[in-house]
Amino acid sequence: MLVEVLTQPAEALGFDQPAVLILGRPTCDDCIALYAELAEWTPSFPVDVFTLDLTTEAGASFKHAHPWTAHIDYIPFNVLYVKGEVVGQWTGGGVDRFQAHLSALED
């Protein structure tokens, strides 16, 4: 699974297919472990996965545009989008958690 860097923080996600945005930073050990797991993962249906470093200018823009990010205490923080709307959020890594949230979309 390819994890792409979100370079346009105003970009609407999840319109063509579900999308997960991983909020974190490159120096986060848990984030690094999650990216390694995702590199080996094949989802059960198409999904886009993006990452955004909250310590960058793009991350600051995203935080400004999305006040709900103020409550994020732990990273990685994952946000599931469908048709541009947030339909799920969870803290922490692990492909099992990704799959559980995506499987809920099939129900």
Backbone hydrogen bonds, N-H to C=O, Kabsch-Sander energy under -0.5 kcal/mol:
donor,donor_aa,acceptor,acceptor_aa,energy
4,E,2,L,-0.6
4,E,49,V,-2.6
6,L,51,T,-3.0
7,T,5,V,-0.9
11,E,8,Q,-2.5
19,A,81,Y,-2.2
20,V,48,D,-2.7
21,L,79,V,-2.8
22,I,20,V,-0.5
22,I,50,F,-3.0
23,L,21,L,-0.7
23,L,77,F,-3.4
24,G,22,I,-0.5
24,G,52,L,-2.2
28,C,25,R,-1.7
29,D,27,T,-0.6
32,I,28,C,-2.5
33,A,29,D,-2.2
34,L,30,D,-2.1
35,Y,31,C,-2.7
36,A,32,I,-2.0
37,E,33,A,-2.1
38,L,34,L,-2.8
39,A,35,Y,-1.7
40,E,36,A,-0.7
40,E,37,E,-1.1
41,W,38,L,-1.0
48,D,18,P,-2.5
49,V,2,L,-0.5
50,F,20,V,-3.1
51,T,4,E,-2.3
52,L,22,I,-2.5
54,L,24,G,-2.3
54,L,52,L,-0.7
56,T,53,D,-1.6
59,G,53,D,-0.5
60,A,56,T,-2.4
61,S,57,E,-2.2
62,F,58,A,-2.3
63,K,59,G,-2.6
64,H,60,A,-2.2
65,A,61,S,-2.2
66,H,62,F,-1.5
69,T,66,H,-2.4
70,A,67,P,-2.0
71,H,68,W,-1.3
72,I,69,T,-1.8
73,D,71,H,-0.6
77,F,23,L,-2.3
78,N,90,W,-3.3
79,V,21,L,-2.2
80,L,88,G,-3.0
81,Y,19,A,-3.4
81,Y,79,V,-0.5
82,V,85,E,-2.4
83,K,14,G,-3.5
84,G,13,L,-1.1
85,E,82,V,-1.8
87,V,80,L,-3.1
87,V,85,E,-0.5
88,G,80,L,-1.1
90,W,78,N,-2.0
92,G,76,P,-3.2
98,F,94,G,-1.7
99,Q,95,V,-3.1
100,A,96,D,-2.2
101,H,97,R,-2.0
102,L,98,F,-2.4
103,S,99,Q,-2.9
104,A,100,A,-1.4
105,L,101,H,-0.5
105,L,102,L,-1.1
106,E,102,L,-0.6
106,E,103,S,-1.1
107,D,103,S,-0.7
